[in-house]
Amino acid sequence: MQDSSIASSQDQLRQLREEGKISEAEYQNLLAAMQAPSRAERQSPPCAEPQFRAFRQRVLTGGLVICIIGLPVGLVLHLPYVWILSIVGIIVAPIKLSRMKDSWLAGILADRRKHP
């Protein structure tokens, strides 16, 4: 279907050139733009996605550990911003990790669902 739409577009473009509505240079530019691969075809290499997922999982896990350490430190040192942000991190990080398919937390939750 896409080939037929491209062919009809090329026919319309040729017709505009023959009628003198566009110049030869404009015709060549438009024809080259039509034949160029679309953005969907020019995606990033497939190997970048698993590496990014692993990086995101490491960052979330590290952030969770820092928040767990920061909560008692903030309470002991009477730093309200530290312990409040630690509580937020302790709530948000596991939610994000549980939504990732390959994360350690998603694996634990899947095991618990299988064996209640």
C-alpha positions in Angstrom: 0.0 0.0 0.0 2.8 2.4 0.8 4.4 1.6 -2.6 1.2 2.6 -4.4 1.0 5.8 -2.4 4.6 6.7 -3.2 4.0 5.9 -6.9 0.9 8.1 -7.1 2.8 10.9 -5.3 5.6 10.6 -7.8 3.1 10.8 -10.6 1.6 13.9 -9.1 5.0 15.4 -8.7 5.9 14.6 -12.4 2.6 16.2 -13.4 3.4 19.4 -11.5 6.8 19.5 -13.1 5.4 19.1 -16.6 2.8 21.8 -16.0 5.6 24.2 -15.0 4.3 24.7 -11.4 7.6 23.5 -10.0 11.2 23.8 -11.3 13.5 20.9 -12.1 15.5 21.6 -8.9 12.4 21.5 -6.8 11.3 18.3 -8.4 14.6 16.6 -7.7 14.6 17.9 -4.0 11.0 16.6 -3.5 11.7 13.3 -5.2 14.8 12.8 -3.0 12.8 13.6 0.1 10.1 11.1 -0.8 12.6 8.4 -1.4 14.5 9.0 1.8 13.8 6.6 4.7 11.2 7.7 7.2 12.1 8.4 10.8 10.5 5.1 11.9 13.0 3.3 9.6 16.0 5.3 11.0 15.8 4.1 14.6 18.7 3.7 17.0 20.6 0.5 16.9 18.8 -2.4 18.7 21.8 -3.0 21.0 21.4 0.4 22.8 18.0 -0.5 24.4 19.2 -3.3 26.7 22.2 -1.3 27.8 19.9 1.7 28.6 17.5 -0.6 30.6 20.4 -2.0 32.6 21.8 1.5 33.3 18.3 2.7 34.4 17.9 -0.3 36.7 21.4 0.4 38.3 20.5 4.0 38.8 17.2 3.2 40.4 18.7 0.6 42.6 21.5 2.9 43.7 19.0 5.7 44.4 16.9 3.3 46.5 20.0 2.3 48.6 20.9 6.0 49.1 17.4 6.8 50.2 17.3 4.0 52.7 20.6 5.2 54.1 19.5 8.9 54.0 16.3 8.3 56.0 17.9 7.5 59.4 20.8 10.0 58.8 18.2 12.8 58.1 16.3 11.9 61.2 19.3 11.8 63.4 20.8 15.0 62.1 17.4 16.8 62.1 17.5 17.5 58.4 13.8 17.5 57.3 14.5 17.9 53.6 16.8 14.8 53.6 14.4 12.5 55.4 11.3 13.8 53.4 13.1 13.2 50.1 14.3 9.8 51.3 10.8 8.8 52.1 9.7 9.9 48.6 12.6 8.0 47.0 11.7 4.9 49.0 8.2 5.1 47.7 8.9 5.9 44.1 12.0 3.7 43.3 10.3 0.4 44.1 7.3 1.4 42.0 9.5 2.2 39.0 11.6 -1.0 39.5 8.5 -3.1 39.7 7.3 -1.9 36.3 10.6 -2.8 34.6 10.3 -6.4 33.2 13.9 -7.4 33.8 14.5 -5.8 37.3 15.2 -7.8 40.4 12.2 -6.4 42.2 9.8 -7.4 39.3 11.3 -11.0 39.6 10.6 -11.1 43.4 7.1 -9.8 42.9 6.4 -12.4 40.2 7.6 -15.2 42.4 5.3 -14.0 45.2 2.4 -13.9 42.8 3.1 -17.5 41.8 3.5 -18.8 45.4 1.2 -16.9 47.8 
